Amino acid sequence: MRLINKLKAFENQYVFLKWAMNGEYGKLKYVGEDYIEFDVVDVDTMSYSETLLIAAPLILEVAIGGSDISRIVAEISSQLTP
């Protein structure tokens, strides 16, 4: 199974994504066959800082869970208004 096929199950989830040039925390907005749309979260302000379109072959590593991801989800959730 290709990484892209596996990532489609995690669209709209917060992850740590590492690609050829960098690595950032953010939200997978769209996973396609040729690119991934990724909203980067600034971990200091918990706001979206930019949207990246990353070529699929450049993806090196994706962390789906963990304490850092849980902290980001909790902090962003606490900022939502009811």
PDB file with SEQRES, HELIX, SHEET and CRYST1 records, atoms N, CA, C and O in Angstrom:
SEQRES   1 A   82  MET ARG LEU ILE ASN LYS LEU LYS ALA PHE GLU ASN GLN          
SEQRES   2 A   82  TYR VAL PHE LEU LYS TRP ALA MET ASN GLY GLU TYR GLY          
SEQRES   3 A   82  LYS LEU LYS TYR VAL GLY GLU ASP TYR ILE GLU PHE ASP          
SEQRES   4 A   82  VAL VAL ASP VAL ASP THR MET SER TYR SER GLU THR LEU          
SEQRES   5 A   82  LEU ILE ALA ALA PRO LEU ILE LEU GLU VAL ALA ILE GLY          
SEQRES   6 A   82  GLY SER ASP ILE SER ARG ILE VAL ALA GLU ILE SER SER          
SEQRES   7 A   82  GLN LEU THR PRO                                              
HELIX    1 AA1 LEU A    3  LEU A    7  1                                   5    
HELIX    2 AA2 LYS A    8  PHE A   10  5                                   3    
HELIX    3 AA3 ALA A   56  LEU A   58  5                                   3    
HELIX    4 AA4 SER A   67  SER A   78  1                                  12    
SHEET    1 AA1 5 SER A  47  ALA A  55  0                                        
SHEET    2 AA1 5 TYR A  35  ASP A  42 -1                                        
SHEET    3 AA1 5 GLY A  23  VAL A  31 -1                                        
SHEET    4 AA1 5 TYR A  14  TRP A  19 -1                                        
SHEET    5 AA1 5 ILE A  59  ALA A  63 -1                                        
CRYST1    1.000    1.000    1.000  90.00  90.00  90.00 P 1           1          
ATOM      1  N   MET A   1       0.846  -1.174   0.000  1.00  0.00           N  
ATOM      2  CA  MET A   1       0.000   0.000   0.000  1.00  0.00           C  
ATOM      3  C   MET A   1       0.895   1.241   0.000  1.00  0.00           C  
ATOM      4  O   MET A   1       1.871   1.310   0.748  1.00  0.00           O  
ATOM      5  N   ARG A   2       0.565   2.194  -0.822  1.00  0.00           N  
ATOM      6  CA  ARG A   2       1.330   3.430  -0.906  1.00  0.00           C  
ATOM      7  C   ARG A   2       0.960   4.366   0.238  1.00  0.00           C  
ATOM      8  O   ARG A   2      -0.155   4.319   0.757  1.00  0.00           O  
ATOM      9  N   LEU A   3       1.913   5.220   0.625  1.00  0.00           N  
ATOM     10  CA  LEU A   3       1.690   6.176   1.708  1.00  0.00           C  
ATOM     11  C   LEU A   3       0.503   7.081   1.400  1.00  0.00           C  
ATOM     12  O   LEU A   3      -0.291   7.373   2.295  1.00  0.00           O  
ATOM     13  N   ILE A   4       0.368   7.526   0.170  1.00  0.00           N  
ATOM     14  CA  ILE A   4      -0.727   8.416  -0.215  1.00  0.00           C  
ATOM     15  C   ILE A   4      -2.072   7.741   0.021  1.00  0.00           C  
ATOM     16  O   ILE A   4      -3.003   8.383   0.507  1.00  0.00           O  
ATOM     17  N   ASN A   5      -2.188   6.483  -0.308  1.00  0.00           N  
ATOM     18  CA  ASN A   5      -3.447   5.762  -0.086  1.00  0.00           C  
ATOM     19  C   ASN A   5      -3.772   5.690   1.397  1.00  0.00           C  
ATOM     20  O   ASN A   5      -4.935   5.826   1.777  1.00  0.00           O  
ATOM     21  N   LYS A   6      -2.785   5.483   2.229  1.00  0.00           N  
ATOM     22  CA  LYS A   6      -2.990   5.416   3.675  1.00  0.00           C  
ATOM     23  C   LYS A   6      -3.370   6.780   4.242  1.00  0.00           C  
ATOM     24  O   LYS A   6      -4.212   6.873   5.135  1.00  0.00           O  
ATOM     25  N   LEU A   7      -2.748   7.837   3.724  1.00  0.00           N  
ATOM     26  CA  LEU A   7      -3.020   9.181   4.228  1.00  0.00           C  
ATOM     27  C   LEU A   7      -4.430   9.664   3.926  1.00  0.00           C  
ATOM     28  O   LEU A   7      -4.948  10.520   4.643  1.00  0.00           O  
ATOM     29  N   LYS A   8      -5.059   9.143   2.891  1.00  0.00           N  
ATOM     30  CA  LYS A   8      -6.422   9.560   2.563  1.00  0.00           C  
ATOM     31  C   LYS A   8      -7.375   9.312   3.726  1.00  0.00           C  
ATOM     32  O   LYS A   8      -8.366  10.027   3.877  1.00  0.00           O  
ATOM     33  N   ALA A   9      -7.087   8.313   4.544  1.00  0.00           N  
ATOM     34  CA  ALA A   9      -7.918   8.023   5.712  1.00  0.00           C  
ATOM     35  C   ALA A   9      -7.751   9.074   6.807  1.00  0.00           C  
ATOM     36  O   ALA A   9      -8.564   9.137   7.728  1.00  0.00           O  
ATOM     37  N   PHE A  10      -6.714   9.893   6.718  1.00  0.00           N  
ATOM     38  CA  PHE A  10      -6.429  10.880   7.749  1.00  0.00           C  
ATOM     39  C   PHE A  10      -6.662  12.319   7.293  1.00  0.00           C  
ATOM     40  O   PHE A  10      -6.150  13.249   7.916  1.00  0.00           O  
ATOM     41  N   GLU A  11      -7.419  12.517   6.225  1.00  0.00           N  
ATOM     42  CA  GLU A  11      -7.770  13.874   5.804  1.00  0.00           C  
ATOM     43  C   GLU A  11      -8.526  14.571   6.926  1.00  0.00           C  
ATOM     44  O   GLU A  11      -9.316  13.949   7.636  1.00  0.00           O  
ATOM     45  N   ASN A  12      -8.276  15.870   7.082  1.00  0.00           N  
ATOM     46  CA  ASN A  12      -8.877  16.713   8.120  1.00  0.00           C  
ATOM     47  C   ASN A  12      -8.447  16.313   9.523  1.00  0.00           C  
ATOM     48  O   ASN A  12      -9.175  16.556  10.485  1.00  0.00           O  
ATOM     49  N   GLN A  13      -7.275  15.703   9.653  1.00  0.00           N  
ATOM     50  CA  GLN A  13      -6.703  15.340  10.951  1.00  0.00           C  
ATOM     51  C   GLN A  13      -5.434  16.160  11.174  1.00  0.00           C  
ATOM     52  O   GLN A  13      -4.778  16.583  10.222  1.00  0.00           O  
ATOM     53  N   TYR A  14      -5.102  16.376  12.442  1.00  0.00           N  
ATOM     54  CA  TYR A  14      -3.857  17.056  12.791  1.00  0.00           C  
ATOM     55  C   TYR A  14      -2.729  16.033  12.825  1.00  0.00           C  
ATOM     56  O   TYR A  14      -2.871  14.954  13.400  1.00  0.00           O  
ATOM     57  N   VAL A  15      -1.613  16.382  12.206  1.00  0.00           N  
ATOM     58  CA  VAL A  15      -0.473  15.468  12.098  1.00  0.00           C  
ATOM     59  C   VAL A  15       0.821  16.272  12.144  1.00  0.00           C  
ATOM     60  O   VAL A  15       0.817  17.498  12.033  1.00  0.00           O  
ATOM     61  N   PHE A  16       1.928  15.554  12.312  1.00  0.00           N  
ATOM     62  CA  PHE A  16       3.247  16.129  12.059  1.00  0.00           C  
ATOM     63  C   PHE A  16       3.697  15.556  10.735  1.00  0.00           C  
ATOM     64  O   PHE A  16       3.771  14.339  10.566  1.00  0.00           O  
ATOM     65  N   LEU A  17       3.996  16.435   9.795  1.00  0.00           N  
ATOM     66  CA  LEU A  17       4.360  16.012   8.444  1.00  0.00           C  
ATOM     67  C   LEU A  17       5.790  16.446   8.158  1.00  0.00           C  
ATOM     68  O   LEU A  17       6.140  17.616   8.315  1.00  0.00           O  
ATOM     69  N   LYS A  18       6.609  15.494   7.739  1.00  0.00           N  
ATOM     70  CA  LYS A  18       8.002  15.791   7.376  1.00  0.00           C  
ATOM     71  C   LYS A  18       8.168  15.509   5.894  1.00  0.00           C  
ATOM     72  O   LYS A  18       7.843  14.420   5.420  1.00  0.00           O  
ATOM     73  N   TRP A  19       8.674  16.492   5.166  1.00  0.00           N  
ATOM     74  CA  TRP A  19       8.912  16.319   3.740  1.00  0.00           C  
ATOM     75  C   TRP A  19      10.355  16.703   3.444  1.00  0.00           C  
ATOM     76  O   TRP A  19      11.119  16.992   4.365  1.00  0.00           O  
ATOM     77  N   ALA A  20      10.729  16.710   2.199  1.00  0.00           N  
ATOM     78  CA  ALA A  20      12.127  16.868   1.794  1.00  0.00           C  
ATOM     79  C   ALA A  20      12.796  18.116   2.357  1.00  0.00           C  
ATOM     80  O   ALA A  20      13.988  18.076   2.664  1.00  0.00           O  
ATOM     81  N   MET A  21      12.082  19.202   2.502  1.00  0.00           N  
ATOM     82  CA  MET A  21      12.695  20.458   2.902  1.00  0.00           C  
ATOM     83  C   MET A  21      12.456  20.845   4.356  1.00  0.00           C  
ATOM     84  O   MET A  21      13.225  21.635   4.904  1.00  0.00           O  
ATOM     85  N   ASN A  22      11.423  20.320   4.996  1.00  0.00           N  
ATOM     86  CA  ASN A  22      11.019  20.824   6.296  1.00  0.00           C  
ATOM     87  C   ASN A  22      10.117  19.812   6.993  1.00  0.00           C  
ATOM     88  O   ASN A  22       9.846  18.736   6.459  1.00  0.00           O  
ATOM     89  N   GLY A  23       9.666  20.156   8.164  1.00  0.00           N  
ATOM     90  CA  GLY A  23       8.689  19.377   8.891  1.00  0.00           C  
ATOM     91  C   GLY A  23       7.862  20.316   9.749  1.00  0.00           C  
ATOM     92  O   GLY A  23       8.417  21.209  10.390  1.00  0.00           O  
ATOM     93  N   GLU A  24       6.558  20.140   9.776  1.00  0.00           N  
ATOM     94  CA  GLU A  24       5.668  21.054  10.496  1.00  0.00           C  
ATOM     95  C   GLU A  24       4.476  20.297  11.065  1.00  0.00           C  
ATOM     96  O   GLU A  24       4.113  19.221  10.592  1.00  0.00           O  
ATOM     97  N   TYR A  25       3.873  20.892  12.100  1.00  0.00           N  
ATOM     98  CA  TYR A  25       2.588  20.422  12.606  1.00  0.00           C  
ATOM     99  C   TYR A  25       1.498  21.119  11.829  1.00  0.00           C  
ATOM    100  O   TYR A  25       1.642  22.282  11.452  1.00  0.00           O  
ATOM    101  N   GLY A  26       0.407  20.414  11.589  1.00  0.00           N  
ATOM    102  CA  GLY A  26      -0.686  21.034  10.871  1.00  0.00           C  
ATOM    103  C   GLY A  26      -1.818  20.068  10.611  1.00  0.00           C  
ATOM    104  O   GLY A  26      -1.912  19.003  11.221  1.00  0.00           O  
ATOM    105  N   LYS A  27      -2.671  20.465   9.694  1.00  0.00           N  
ATOM    106  CA  LYS A  27      -3.869  19.703   9.368  1.00  0.00           C  
ATOM    107  C   LYS A  27      -3.829  19.293   7.903  1.00  0.00           C  
ATOM    108  O   LYS A  27      -3.608  20.125   7.023  1.00  0.00           O  
ATOM    109  N   LEU A  28      -4.045  18.004   7.645  1.00  0.00           N  
ATOM    110  CA  LEU A  28      -4.134  17.519   6.265  1.00  0.00           C  
ATOM    111  C   LEU A  28      -5.493  17.934   5.708  1.00  0.00           C  
ATOM    112  O   LEU A  28      -6.525  17.429   6.150  1.00  0.00           O  
ATOM    113  N   LYS A  29      -5.498  18.829   4.762  1.00  0.00           N  
ATOM    114  CA  LYS A  29      -6.761  19.286   4.179  1.00  0.00           C  
ATOM    115  C   LYS A  29      -7.196  18.404   3.022  1.00  0.00           C  
ATOM    116  O   LYS A  29      -8.379  18.089   2.891  1.00  0.00           O  
ATOM    117  N   TYR A  30      -6.256  18.004   2.187  1.00  0.00           N  
ATOM    118  CA  TYR A  30      -6.571  17.211   1.001  1.00  0.00           C  
ATOM    119  C   TYR A  30      -5.393  16.309   0.685  1.00  0.00           C  
ATOM    120  O   TYR A  30      -4.239  16.734   0.741  1.00  0.00           O  
ATOM    121  N   VAL A  31      -5.690  15.071   0.354  1.00  0.00           N  
ATOM    122  CA  VAL A  31      -4.654  14.124  -0.058  1.00  0.00           C  
ATOM    123  C   VAL A  31      -5.029  13.608  -1.438  1.00  0.00           C  
ATOM    124  O   VAL A  31      -6.036  12.916  -1.593  1.00  0.00           O  
ATOM    125  N   GLY A  32      -4.225  13.941  -2.439  1.00  0.00           N  
ATOM    126  CA  GLY A  32      -4.459  13.482  -3.796  1.00  0.00           C  
ATOM    127  C   GLY A  32      -3.318  12.605  -4.275  1.00  0.00           C  
ATOM    128  O   GLY A  32      -2.342  12.391  -3.556  1.00  0.00           O  
ATOM    129  N   GLU A  33      -3.444  12.109  -5.470  1.00  0.00           N  
ATOM    130  CA  GLU A  33      -2.404  11.239  -6.026  1.00  0.00           C  
ATOM    131  C   GLU A  33      -1.105  11.985  -6.308  1.00  0.00           C  
ATOM    132  O   GLU A  33      -0.024  11.403  -6.219  1.00  0.00           O  
ATOM    133  N   ASP A  34      -1.205  13.279  -6.652  1.00  0.00           N  
ATOM    134  CA  ASP A  34       0.010  14.006  -7.029  1.00  0.00           C  
ATOM    135  C   ASP A  34       0.445  15.062  -6.015  1.00  0.00           C  
ATOM    136  O   ASP A  34       1.601  15.484  -6.051  1.00  0.00           O  
ATOM    137  N   TYR A  35      -0.434  15.507  -5.111  1.00  0.00           N  
ATOM    138  CA  TYR A  35      -0.034  16.499  -4.105  1.00  0.00           C  
ATOM    139  C   TYR A  35      -0.882  16.369  -2.841  1.00  0.00           C  
ATOM    140  O   TYR A  35      -1.928  15.719  -2.827  1.00  0.00           O  
ATOM    141  N   ILE A  36      -0.394  17.009  -1.786  1.00  0.00           N  
ATOM    142  CA  ILE A  36      -1.084  17.064  -0.501  1.00  0.00           C  
ATOM    143  C   ILE A  36      -1.262  18.529  -0.141  1.00  0.00           C  
ATOM    144  O   ILE A  36      -0.316  19.311  -0.235  1.00  0.00           O  
ATOM    145  N   GLU A  37      -2.476  18.909   0.274  1.00  0.00           N  
ATOM    146  CA  GLU A  37      -2.728  20.257   0.763  1.00  0.00           C  
ATOM    147  C   GLU A  37      -2.642  20.203   2.287  1.00  0.00           C  
ATOM    148  O   GLU A  37      -3.339  19.414   2.925  1.00  0.00           O  
ATOM    149  N   PHE A  38      -1.791  21.039   2.865  1.00  0.00           N  
ATOM    150  CA  PHE A  38      -1.450  20.960   4.285  1.00  0.00           C  
ATOM    151  C   PHE A  38      -1.491  22.351   4.895  1.00  0.00           C  
ATOM    152  O   PHE A  38      -0.770  23.244   4.450  1.00  0.00           O  
ATOM    153  N   ASP A  39      -2.337  22.548   5.923  1.00  0.00           N  
ATOM    154  CA  ASP A  39      -2.405  23.816   6.651  1.00  0.00           C  
ATOM    155  C   ASP A  39      -1.451  23.753   7.835  1.00  0.00           C  
ATOM    156  O   ASP A  39      -1.636  22.941   8.742  1.00  0.00           O  
ATOM    157  N   VAL A  40      -0.444  24.596   7.829  1.00  0.00           N  
ATOM    158  CA  VAL A  40       0.562  24.624   8.890  1.00  0.00           C  
ATOM    159  C   VAL A  40      -0.001  25.370  10.093  1.00  0.00           C  
ATOM    160  O   VAL A  40      -0.593  26.439   9.945  1.00  0.00           O  
ATOM    161  N   VAL A  41       0.184  24.803  11.290  1.00  0.00           N  
ATOM    162  CA  VAL A  41      -0.244  25.425  12.540  1.00  0.00           C  
ATOM    163  C   VAL A  41       0.986  25.973  13.247  1.00  0.00           C  
ATOM    164  O   VAL A  41       1.951  25.246  13.482  1.00  0.00           O  
ATOM    165  N   ASP A  42       0.948  27.259  13.585  1.00  0.00           N  
ATOM    166  CA  ASP A  42       2.011  27.867  14.387  1.00  0.00           C  
ATOM    167  C   ASP A  42       1.802  27.404  15.826  1.00  0.00           C  
ATOM    168  O   ASP A  42       0.800  27.762  16.445  1.00  0.00           O  
ATOM    169  N   VAL A  43       2.728  26.616  16.367  1.00  0.00           N  
ATOM    170  CA  VAL A  43       2.536  26.013  17.683  1.00  0.00           C  
ATOM    171  C   VAL A  43       2.587  27.042  18.818  1.00  0.00           C  
ATOM    172  O   VAL A  43       2.137  26.742  19.924  1.00  0.00           O  
ATOM    173  N   ASP A  44       3.111  28.224  18.581  1.00  0.00           N  
ATOM    174  CA  ASP A  44       3.138  29.258  19.613  1.00  0.00           C  
ATOM    175  C   ASP A  44       1.789  29.956  19.750  1.00  0.00           C  
ATOM    176  O   ASP A  44       1.338  30.223  20.863  1.00  0.00           O  
ATOM    177  N   THR A  45       1.147  30.249  18.626  1.00  0.00           N  
ATOM    178  CA  THR A  45      -0.133  30.966  18.655  1.00  0.00           C  
ATOM    179  C   THR A  45      -1.334  30.065  18.397  1.00  0.00           C  
ATOM    180  O   THR A  45      -2.475  30.493  18.574  1.00  0.00           O  
ATOM    181  N   MET A  46      -1.095  28.827  17.983  1.00  0.00           N  
ATOM    182  CA  MET A  46      -2.148  27.862  17.641  1.00  0.00           C  
ATOM    183  C   MET A  46      -3.068  28.383  16.546  1.00  0.00           C  
ATOM    184  O   MET A  46      -4.265  28.094  16.543  1.00  0.00           O  
ATOM    185  N   SER A  47      -2.508  29.150  15.619  1.00  0.00           N  
ATOM    186  CA  SER A  47      -3.280  29.625  14.479  1.00  0.00           C  
ATOM    187  C   SER A  47      -2.635  29.097  13.204  1.00  0.00           C  
ATOM    188  O   SER A  47      -1.457  28.741  13.188  1.00  0.00           O  
ATOM    189  N   TYR A  48      -3.424  29.052  12.142  1.00  0.00           N  
ATOM    190  CA  TYR A  48      -2.897  28.591  10.859  1.00  0.00           C  
ATOM    191  C   TYR A  48      -1.996  29.672  10.292  1.00  0.00           C  
ATOM    192  O   TYR A  48      -2.398  30.830  10.184  1.00  0.00           O  
ATOM    193  N   SER A  49      -0.781  29.296   9.930  1.00  0.00           N  
ATOM    194  CA  SER A  49       0.155  30.293   9.429  1.00  0.00           C  
ATOM    195  C   SER A  49       0.257  30.298   7.912  1.00  0.00           C  
ATOM    196  O   SER A  49       0.518  31.341   7.313  1.00  0.00           O  
ATOM    197  N   GLU A  50       0.051  29.136   7.280  1.00  0.00           N  
ATOM    198  CA  GLU A  50       0.117  29.073   5.822  1.00  0.00           C  
ATOM    199  C   GLU A  50      -0.461  27.748   5.336  1.00  0.00           C  
ATOM    200  O   GLU A  50      -0.610  26.795   6.101  1.00  0.00           O  
ATOM    201  N   THR A  51      -0.779  27.714   4.056  1.00  0.00           N  
ATOM    202  CA  THR A  51      -1.231  26.484   3.412  1.00  0.00           C  
ATOM    203  C   THR A  51      -0.174  26.077   2.394  1.00  0.00           C  
ATOM    204  O   THR A  51       0.254  26.885   1.570  1.00  0.00           O  
ATOM    205  N   LEU A  52       0.239  24.818   2.462  1.00  0.00           N  
ATOM    206  CA  LEU A  52       1.262  24.308   1.555  1.00  0.00           C  
ATOM    207  C   LEU A  52       0.666  23.257   0.628  1.00  0.00           C  
ATOM    208  O   LEU A  52      -0.192  22.472   1.033  1.00  0.00           O  
ATOM    209  N   LEU A  53       1.120  23.251  -0.598  1.00  0.00           N  
ATOM    210  CA  LEU A  53       0.831  22.180  -1.545  1.00  0.00           C  
ATOM    211  C   LEU A  53       2.147  21.444  -1.742  1.00  0.00           C  
ATOM    212  O   LEU A  53       3.094  21.992  -2.306  1.00  0.00           O  
ATOM    213  N   ILE A  54       2.201  20.210  -1.279  1.00  0.00           N  
ATOM    214  CA  ILE A  54       3.442  19.442  -1.281  1.00  0.00           C  
ATOM    215  C   ILE A  54       3.309  18.286  -2.260  1.00  0.00           C  
ATOM    216  O   ILE A  54       2.328  17.545  -2.221  1.00  0.00           O  
ATOM    217  N   ALA A  55       4.283  18.133  -3.129  1.00  0.00           N  
ATOM    218  CA  ALA A  55       4.290  17.012  -4.075  1.00  0.00           C  
ATOM    219  C   ALA A  55       4.356  15.707  -3.285  1.00  0.00           C  
ATOM    220  O   ALA A  55       5.181  15.560  -2.384  1.00  0.00           O  
ATOM    221  N   ALA A  56       3.502  14.784  -3.619  1.00  0.00           N  
ATOM    222  CA  ALA A  56       3.396  13.521  -2.885  1.00  0.00           C  
ATOM    223  C   ALA A  56       4.710  12.751  -2.770  1.00  0.00           C  
ATOM    224  O   ALA A  56       4.971  12.190  -1.706  1.00  0.00           O  
ATOM    225  N   PRO A  57       5.555  12.691  -3.808  1.00  0.00           N  
ATOM    226  CA  PRO A  57       6.807  11.932  -3.667  1.00  0.00           C  
ATOM    227  C   PRO A  57       7.792  12.528  -2.658  1.00  0.00           C  
ATOM    228  O   PRO A  57       8.742  11.849  -2.266  1.00  0.00           O  
ATOM    229  N   LEU A  58       7.592  13.778  -2.229  1.00  0.00           N  
ATOM    230  CA  LEU A  58       8.502  14.422  -1.281  1.00  0.00           C  
ATOM    231  C   LEU A  58       8.198  14.080   0.175  1.00  0.00           C  
ATOM    232  O   LEU A  58       9.013  14.369   1.051  1.00  0.00           O  
ATOM    233  N   ILE A  59       7.053  13.475   0.452  1.00  0.00           N  
ATOM    234  CA  ILE A  59       6.661  13.154   1.828  1.00  0.00           C  
ATOM    235  C   ILE A  59       7.580  12.060   2.360  1.00  0.00           C  
ATOM    236  O   ILE A  59       7.717  10.995   1.757  1.00  0.00           O  
ATOM    237  N   LEU A  60       8.208  12.345   3.505  1.00  0.00           N  
ATOM    238  CA  LEU A  60       9.129  11.395   4.102  1.00  0.00           C  
ATOM    239  C   LEU A  60       8.543  10.695   5.319  1.00  0.00           C  
ATOM    240  O   LEU A  60       8.778   9.504   5.521  1.00  0.00           O  
ATOM    241  N   GLU A  61       7.781  11.426   6.134  1.00  0.00           N  
ATOM    242  CA  GLU A  61       7.306  10.880   7.398  1.00  0.00           C  
ATOM    243  C   GLU A  61       6.042  11.602   7.824  1.00  0.00           C  
ATOM    244  O   GLU A  61       5.902  12.804   7.603  1.00  0.00           O  
ATOM    245  N   VAL A  62       5.115  10.865   8.440  1.00  0.00           N  
ATOM    246  CA  VAL A  62       3.898  11.449   8.981  1.00  0.00           C  
ATOM    247  C   VAL A  62       3.661  10.844  10.355  1.00  0.00           C  
ATOM    248  O   VAL A  62       3.620   9.623  10.503  1.00  0.00           O  
ATOM    249  N   ALA A  63       3.503  11.707  11.370  1.00  0.00           N  
ATOM    250  CA  ALA A  63       3.165  11.247  12.723  1.00  0.00           C  
ATOM    251  C   ALA A  63       1.691  11.569  12.953  1.00  0.00           C  
ATOM    252  O   ALA A  63       1.290  12.733  12.927  1.00  0.00           O  
ATOM    253  N   ILE A  64       0.900  10.543  13.177  1.00  0.00           N  
ATOM    254  CA  ILE A  64      -0.549  10.711  13.326  1.00  0.00           C  
ATOM    255  C   ILE A  64      -0.932  11.007  14.772  1.00  0.00           C  
ATOM    256  O   ILE A  64      -1.812  11.833  15.015  1.00  0.00           O  
ATOM    257  N   GLY A  65      -0.298  10.356  15.725  1.00  0.00           N  
ATOM    258  CA  GLY A  65      -0.634  10.529  17.134  1.00  0.00           C  
ATOM    259  C   GLY A  65       0.577  10.936  17.939  1.00  0.00           C  
ATOM    260  O   GLY A  65       1.654  11.171  17.391  1.00  0.00           O  
ATOM    261  N   GLY A  66       0.397  11.015  19.230  1.00  0.00           N  
ATOM    262  CA  GLY A  66       1.490  11.380  20.122  1.00  0.00           C  
ATOM    263  C   GLY A  66       1.105  12.542  21.003  1.00  0.00           C  
ATOM    264  O   GLY A  66       0.063  13.168  20.807  1.00  0.00           O  
ATOM    265  N   SER A  67       1.938  12.824  21.963  1.00  0.00           N  
ATOM    266  CA  SER A  67       1.611  13.866  22.936  1.00  0.00           C  
ATOM    267  C   SER A  67       1.565  15.253  22.304  1.00  0.00           C  
ATOM    268  O   SER A  67       0.713  16.063  22.668  1.00  0.00           O  
ATOM    269  N   ASP A  68       2.464  15.541  21.365  1.00  0.00           N  
ATOM    270  CA  ASP A  68       2.443  16.856  20.720  1.00  0.00           C  
ATOM    271  C   ASP A  68       1.178  17.062  19.900  1.00  0.00           C  
ATOM    272  O   ASP A  68       0.585  18.140  19.931  1.00  0.00           O  
ATOM    273  N   ILE A  69       0.765  16.038  19.171  1.00  0.00           N  
ATOM    274  CA  ILE A  69      -0.463  16.138  18.372  1.00  0.00           C  
ATOM    275  C   ILE A  69      -1.662  16.325  19.293  1.00  0.00           C  
ATOM    276  O   ILE A  69      -2.539  17.140  19.008  1.00  0.00           O  
ATOM    277  N   SER A  70      -1.709  15.578  20.392  1.00  0.00           N  
ATOM    278  CA  SER A  70      -2.811  15.696  21.350  1.00  0.00           C  
ATOM    279  C   SER A  70      -2.869  17.093  21.956  1.00  0.00           C  
ATOM    280  O   SER A  70      -3.955  17.632  22.169  1.00  0.00           O  
ATOM    281  N   ARG A  71      -1.708  17.682  22.233  1.00  0.00           N  
ATOM    282  CA  ARG A  71      -1.675  19.033  22.791  1.00  0.00           C  
ATOM    283  C   ARG A  71      -2.208  20.054  21.795  1.00  0.00           C  
ATOM    284  O   ARG A  71      -2.955  20.958  22.170  1.00  0.00           O  
ATOM    285  N   ILE A  72      -1.834  19.916  20.545  1.00  0.00           N  
ATOM    286  CA  ILE A  72      -2.316  20.841  19.516  1.00  0.00           C  
ATOM    287  C   ILE A  72      -3.824  20.717  19.355  1.00  0.00           C  
ATOM    288  O   ILE A  72      -4.523  21.727  19.272  1.00  0.00           O  
ATOM    289  N   VAL A  73      -4.331  19.500  19.310  1.00  0.00           N  
ATOM    290  CA  VAL A  73      -5.778  19.286  19.181  1.00  0.00           C  
ATOM    291  C   VAL A  73      -6.507  19.887  20.380  1.00  0.00           C  
ATOM    292  O   VAL A  73      -7.539  20.537  20.212  1.00  0.00           O  
ATOM    293  N   ALA A  74      -5.979  19.675  21.599  1.00  0.00           N  
ATOM    294  CA  ALA A  74      -6.618  20.210  22.797  1.00  0.00           C  
ATOM    295  C   ALA A  74      -6.624  21.736  22.817  1.00  0.00           C  
ATOM    296  O   ALA A  74      -7.632  22.348  23.169  1.00  0.00           O  
ATOM    297  N   GLU A  75      -5.503  22.353  22.440  1.00  0.00           N  
ATOM    298  CA  GLU A  75      -5.437  23.811  22.467  1.00  0.00           C  
ATOM    299  C   GLU A  75      -6.321  24.436  21.394  1.00  0.00           C  
ATOM    300  O   GLU A  75      -6.967  25.453  21.648  1.00  0.00           O  
ATOM    301  N   ILE A  76      -6.362  23.851  20.205  1.00  0.00           N  
ATOM    302  CA  ILE A  76      -7.228  24.391  19.165  1.00  0.00           C  
ATOM    303  C   ILE A  76      -8.691  24.184  19.534  1.00  0.00           C  
ATOM    304  O   ILE A  76      -9.519  25.061  19.289  1.00  0.00           O  
ATOM    305  N   SER A  77      -9.018  23.046  20.114  1.00  0.00           N  
ATOM    306  CA  SER A  77     -10.393  22.772  20.539  1.00  0.00           C  
ATOM    307  C   SER A  77     -10.840  23.751  21.620  1.00  0.00           C  
ATOM    308  O   SER A  77     -12.003  24.155  21.638  1.00  0.00           O  
ATOM    309  N   SER A  78      -9.939  24.141  22.520  1.00  0.00           N  
ATOM    310  CA  SER A  78     -10.308  25.060  23.589  1.00  0.00           C  
ATOM    311  C   SER A  78     -10.582  26.464  23.054  1.00  0.00           C  
ATOM    312  O   SER A  78     -11.240  27.263  23.721  1.00  0.00           O  
ATOM    313  N   GLN A  79     -10.085  26.769  21.858  1.00  0.00           N  
ATOM    314  CA  GLN A  79     -10.300  28.090  21.275  1.00  0.00           C  
ATOM    315  C   GLN A  79     -11.598  28.176  20.482  1.00  0.00           C  
ATOM    316  O   GLN A  79     -12.005  29.262  20.067  1.00  0.00           O  
ATOM    317  N   LEU A  80     -12.251  27.031  20.271  1.00  0.00           N  
ATOM    318  CA  LEU A  80     -13.517  27.040  19.528  1.00  0.00           C  
ATOM    319  C   LEU A  80     -14.622  27.639  20.371  1.00  0.00           C  
ATOM    320  O   LEU A  80     -14.714  27.366  21.568  1.00  0.00           O  
ATOM    321  N   THR A  81     -15.455  28.447  19.759  1.00  0.00           N  
ATOM    322  CA  THR A  81     -16.584  29.019  20.491  1.00  0.00           C  
ATOM    323  C   THR A  81     -17.781  28.074  20.385  1.00  0.00           C  
ATOM    324  O   THR A  81     -18.007  27.464  19.340  1.00  0.00           O  
ATOM    325  N   PRO A  82     -18.548  27.956  21.477  1.00  0.00           N  
ATOM    326  CA  PRO A  82     -19.697  27.023  21.440  1.00  0.00           C  
ATOM    327  C   PRO A  82     -20.822  27.499  20.548  1.00  0.00           C  
ATOM    328  O   PRO A  82     -21.841  26.819  20.424  1.00  0.00           O  
TER     329      PRO A  82                                                      
END                                                                             
